[in-house]
Amino acid sequence: MNDRTAATDGSTAIYNGMLLTMDASFHQYDQGLLIIEDSSITYAGPFRQELFSRIAPEQRIDAEGGLIIPGLINTHTHLGMSLFRSLADDSADRLRKVLIPMEKALVTPQLVYYASLHSISEMLLGGTTTCADMYFFADQSARALQESGMRAVVGSSLSSAAGPDAAEFSEGLERLRELMQACEHSDLTTAAAAPHAPYSLEREDLLSVSRFAADHRLPVLSHLAEMPFEEPYTLERYGLRPVPFYDSCGLIDDRSVMAHCIFASEEDRKLLISRSCGIAHNVSANSKSAKGIAPAYEFYRAGARLGLGTDGPMSGNTLDMVHLLGMTAKLQKLKEHDATVMQARAVLETATIGGARALHMEDRIGSLEVGKKADITVFSVASPAMFPIYDPYSALVYSASPSDVSLVMIDGKIVSSQRRLHTIDTAAVREACRTFTGQIAAKML
Amino acid sequence: MNDRTAATDGSTAIYNGMLLTMDASFHQYDQGLLIIEDSSITYAGPFRQELFSRIAPEQRIDAEGGLIIPGLINTHTHLGMSLFRSLADDSADRLRKVLIPMEKALVTPQLVYYASLHSISEMLLGGTTTCADMYFFADQSARALQESGMRAVVGSSLSSAAGPDAAEFSEGLERLRELMQACEHSDLTTAAAAPHAPYSLEREDLLSVSRFAADHRLPVLSHLAEMPFEEPYTLERYGLRPVPFYDSCGLIDDRSVMAHCIFASEEDRKLLISRSCGIAHNVSANSKSAKGIAPAYEFYRAGARLGLGTDGPMSGNTLDMVHLLGMTAKLQKLKEHDATVMQARAVLETATIGGARALHMEDRIGSLEVGKKADITVFSVASPAMFPIYDPYSALVYSASPSDVSLVMIDGKIVSSQRRLHTIDTAAVREACRTFTGQIAAKML
C-alpha cells in the first residue's frame, strides 16, 4: 500500500474487486483500489473514498467483484506460428517432417504479420499483457504487437542454416537489424537476438550472436536443454553439456531468457541461477510432445527467475496462460510426488512477477505497485467454476478459464473489456489469414 | 449415415456445422445434418436439402459453422461437493484433516441439493450431458439433476463408518432405497449403489452391497486402486490386491464403474476388462493430489470401457470435461514417453462413446446415430484458439475451452444455448449457496 501522488482528474480507477498485488509481501485487499495515471500505477491498496472521489465518474472501472491481478506474462512463444495450429498433431517427428518444410515454403512477412495479430488476439482476450516472442520476419511481429498495444520482447530467430527469412546466418543478422529499427521508437516492444538452439547454430555463429547482443545490449532468447538429442550433440562436439556450452559462448547472463530447460541438471540450474538468466517453463508444449516435465519447482525453490510460457501455437496448441497455471501446479506435484509443492500462489507468481523477472523487466511490470506500468488483468467471478472462492490464488490456478478474463489494461490503456478487443478487428484478421491457411491446407494434401 | 424415419413437422434440425458422429467408423461430415424427433436422433449424416426442407423454420438450429459432437460424459464426480471448492488446496492430507470433518458437520440435504444445482450449471455450460455421481443424500442430487434435465447415474455413497447421511451401514442402505424411489419415474436418472472404497467398508458390507445391487440390477460405482495405502491394506487383511479383492466381493462386473484405477497392474487391467467393468479416468484430480498418472492408454488400447471423469470439485477443482481432453492426451504421452499415443480422436472417444461404454449406456448415448438419444454438444469456432482447424479432433482436444460450447441438448431438449442455461436460475442458486459457504468459511477460521 502506497500513495505517492495525488490522483488528478485525468486518472483512472479500478475498484470493486479483490486486489492481488503480487508484490514482495503478496499484499492483497478484499476491496482494492488501483489508480492509474498515464501509463503507470499511482495507488495500489485498499479502497479509499477520498482517493476514489477525485476520479471522474467516466474514468471509474467497476471490477464487479472480480479478481484484479498483474497482467499475465508469457515468457516464450512464436506468434507467427498460429496458422499452423493443429497441423499433423500426434504424428511422429512432426516438426522436422511437416513444420520445417511448410515454413520454408510458405512463411512470408505477410503471413507472420497476420498470424501474429491472430495470436495477439488470443493472448489479450486471455489476460496476457506481455510476451517474449521469437520467429522469422520478427519486424512484422513487432509491427503487429505495436498496433495491438501489447508489451513484448521480440526476438529475431537466428540459425546457421537457411531459413524462411535468411539464406545464411549473416542475413539473419540483417533481419535482426531491421527488427531493431522497427522497435527503436516503441516503448512497448524491445528487440532481442534469438539464436534458435545449441544444435542449430555453429559455435562461431553463437559467439557472433553473443558479441552482437552484448554490443547492442539486446536480450537473448533461445531454446536450451529441450531436446533429448541435445546433450549427446554438444558433449560430442564441444565436450560440454548444453547449459555449460551456451555459457562458454557467453549466452547465459542477465539479458538471457532460456526456454524449456527440461534436462537441466542440478549443476545446470545453479549455473543458470547464478548468472541471473531467465527460465521459460512450457508445461503444455513439453507434455504434448512427450519430452518430459521440466524441474520448475526445483528452479522455483532455488530462487530462479522462472516464468511460464505457452510455446508456439503449433506446440501448445494455445496461447492460453490461464490453462497453464493449473497444469504447472499439477505436473510439478506429480514430478515431486508431493501435493503440497508448487502451491497456487507460487504458480501465480511465476505467471506474473516471476515472468517479469525472467524477462528482466521486474522494475517495470509483474506486480501492482506504485510506479509500475499499469499492466492489469481482471477476472470475473461470474462463471460457476469461480464460486465459491475461499482462496483467490486457488480459484485462479485451479478453476479459472481464459474466458473469465473481463478486462485487460496495458500501459494504462484498455485493450480488452467484456471479451471484446479494442485494438484488433478479429474478423478482418481471420479473413486475411484464410489466404494462408488455404495454402497450408493445400500443401498438406 | 442413416435415414430410418422421415422427419415430421415436430422435428428439430441442427445444421451448418461439422458433424463428428463418434460412431464405430468415426464418420464425419463437413456440412452435417442432425434431425431429432422427441428425444431421439432420426437422421445423422450429410446435409440433405429434402430432409431439411421438412423442418419448420423455427425448429432449425444453426450451428454457425461449429463442431457438432455427442454430449460429453463425465464418468465420475461428486456433485454435492462444489461448495468445498478451493478449500485448503495444496495442504497435506486435506481430505482427512479438512474435508471429512467439514462434511460431518455441515452436509445436509439442502446443501447437497443446491451444491448439485451449482455443479450441474457448470457441467451443462461446459457441454457435459451425462454424469455419474456419488455422494451423500443422493436423492437430493437426483432431484437437482431431474429439474435440470441432465442425464445421470446417481450413486448413494455407502460406508461402514458413520457419515453425514447415515450413522451406520444399514442406514446407508435406507438412503439408497430413498434414492431408488426418487429415480423410479425418471427416464434421465438411474439410481446406483456406491460403496466408497475397499478400505472404507468391511468385507461383509461390501458383500451386502454386491447382493443388493444384483437383486435390484443397480449399477455399482466405487473408487478403486486410487490410494497408495490401498494395496498394503487389502493384502494384509484379505491376502488380495484391491482389484481381485473387489472381484471376490462380486463388485466387478458389467454393471460396475470403477474410478481412478491408478495402481491397476496389467493383471488387474485384464480382470477389469474381461468383466466388462467401466473405468473412470480422472487425470486432473489425480495429478493435483500427486497420486500419479493412471494407465489410461494401456486400458484404452486393450479395449477397456474407458471414460473420463472430473472427480469432485474439491479434487479437480472444476467439472470441466473440455479441459480434461488435452490433459488426458498430454499426461498419457508423458507416461508412455511417446507423443503419438492417446491421439486426439481417441481422447474424444473416451469423453463420448467411451464414457457411454464405461457407464454401460452405449446402446442409448455416446454417439450421433439414428436411434440414439439426442444428447448433443455444439462448439463454436469463433474464439481465436479455434482457428485454424486442420483437424477437428485436435481443435477440440488441444485448443477448446468450455466457453466455446454454444449449444447443449439433452434427450432432445435444449438445456443451454449461447452460454445461457434454460433450466437453472444460476443467480438464485448462487444466492442460496451463500448460506452454506458462509458456514464453511466460518468453520475454517
Boltz contact constraints between the chains, C-beta under 6 A:
constraints:
  - contact:
      token1: [A, 83]
      token2: [B, 388]
      max_distance: 6.0
  - contact:
      token1: [A, 86]
      token2: [B, 390]
      max_distance: 6.0
  - contact:
      token1: [A, 86]
      token2: [B, 391]
      max_distance: 6.0
  - contact:
      token1: [A, 86]
      token2: [B, 394]
      max_distance: 6.0
  - contact:
      token1: [A, 86]
      token2: [B, 395]
      max_distance: 6.0
  - contact:
      token1: [A, 87]
      token2: [B, 390]
      max_distance: 6.0
  - contact:
      token1: [A, 89]
      token2: [B, 394]
      max_distance: 6.0
  - contact:
      token1: [A, 90]
      token2: [B, 340]
      max_distance: 6.0
  - contact:
      token1: [A, 90]
      token2: [B, 343]
      max_distance: 6.0
  - contact:
      token1: [A, 92]
      token2: [B, 340]
      max_distance: 6.0
  - contact:
      token1: [A, 121]
      token2: [B, 384]
      max_distance: 6.0
  - contact:
      token1: [A, 122]
      token2: [B, 384]
      max_distance: 6.0
  - contact:
      token1: [A, 122]
      token2: [B, 385]
      max_distance: 6.0
  - contact:
      token1: [A, 287]
      token2: [B, 330]
      max_distance: 6.0
  - contact:
      token1: [A, 287]
      token2: [B, 334]
      max_distance: 6.0
  - contact:
      token1: [A, 288]
      token2: [B, 330]
      max_distance: 6.0
  - contact:
      token1: [A, 289]
      token2: [B, 339]
      max_distance: 6.0
  - contact:
      token1: [A, 290]
      token2: [B, 333]
      max_distance: 6.0
  - contact:
      token1: [A, 290]
      token2: [B, 334]
      max_distance: 6.0
  - contact:
      token1: [A, 290]
      token2: [B, 337]
      max_distance: 6.0
  - contact:
      token1: [A, 290]
      token2: [B, 338]
      max_distance: 6.0
  - contact:
      token1: [A, 290]
      token2: [B, 339]
      max_distance: 6.0
  - contact:
      token1: [A, 317]
      token2: [B, 398]
      max_distance: 6.0
  - contact:
      token1: [A, 317]
      token2: [B, 399]
      max_distance: 6.0
  - contact:
      token1: [A, 318]
      token2: [B, 385]
      max_distance: 6.0
  - contact:
      token1: [A, 318]
      token2: [B, 399]
      max_distance: 6.0
  - contact:
      token1: [A, 330]
      token2: [B, 287]
      max_distance: 6.0
  - contact:
      token1: [A, 330]
      token2: [B, 288]
      max_distance: 6.0
  - contact:
      token1: [A, 333]
      token2: [B, 290]
      max_distance: 6.0
  - contact:
      token1: [A, 334]
      token2: [B, 287]
      max_distance: 6.0
  - contact:
      token1: [A, 334]
      token2: [B, 290]
      max_distance: 6.0
  - contact:
      token1: [A, 337]
      token2: [B, 290]
      max_distance: 6.0
  - contact:
      token1: [A, 338]
      token2: [B, 290]
      max_distance: 6.0
  - contact:
      token1: [A, 339]
      token2: [B, 289]
      max_distance: 6.0
  - contact:
      token1: [A, 339]
      token2: [B, 290]
      max_distance: 6.0
  - contact:
      token1: [A, 340]
      token2: [B, 90]
      max_distance: 6.0
  - contact:
      token1: [A, 340]
      token2: [B, 92]
      max_distance: 6.0
  - contact:
      token1: [A, 343]
      token2: [B, 90]
      max_distance: 6.0
  - contact:
      token1: [A, 344]
      token2: [B, 89]
      max_distance: 6.0
  - contact:
      token1: [A, 384]
      token2: [B, 121]
      max_distance: 6.0
  - contact:
      token1: [A, 384]
      token2: [B, 122]
      max_distance: 6.0
  - contact:
      token1: [A, 385]
      token2: [B, 122]
      max_distance: 6.0
  - contact:
      token1: [A, 385]
      token2: [B, 318]
      max_distance: 6.0
  - contact:
      token1: [A, 387]
      token2: [B, 430]
      max_distance: 6.0
  - contact:
      token1: [A, 388]
      token2: [B, 83]
      max_distance: 6.0
  - contact:
      token1: [A, 388]
      token2: [B, 437]
      max_distance: 6.0
  - contact:
      token1: [A, 390]
      token2: [B, 86]
      max_distance: 6.0
  - contact:
      token1: [A, 390]
      token2: [B, 87]
      max_distance: 6.0
  - contact:
      token1: [A, 391]
      token2: [B, 86]
      max_distance: 6.0
  - contact:
      token1: [A, 394]
      token2: [B, 86]
      max_distance: 6.0
  - contact:
      token1: [A, 394]
      token2: [B, 89]
      max_distance: 6.0
  - contact:
      token1: [A, 395]
      token2: [B, 86]
      max_distance: 6.0
  - contact:
      token1: [A, 398]
      token2: [B, 317]
      max_distance: 6.0
  - contact:
      token1: [A, 399]
      token2: [B, 317]
      max_distance: 6.0
  - contact:
      token1: [A, 399]
      token2: [B, 318]
      max_distance: 6.0
  - contact:
      token1: [A, 401]
      token2: [B, 401]
      max_distance: 6.0
  - contact:
      token1: [A, 401]
      token2: [B, 403]
      max_distance: 6.0
  - contact:
      token1: [A, 403]
      token2: [B, 401]
      max_distance: 6.0
  - contact:
      token1: [A, 403]
      token2: [B, 403]
      max_distance: 6.0
  - contact:
      token1: [A, 430]
      token2: [B, 387]
      max_distance: 6.0
  - contact:
      token1: [A, 437]
      token2: [B, 388]
      max_distance: 6.0
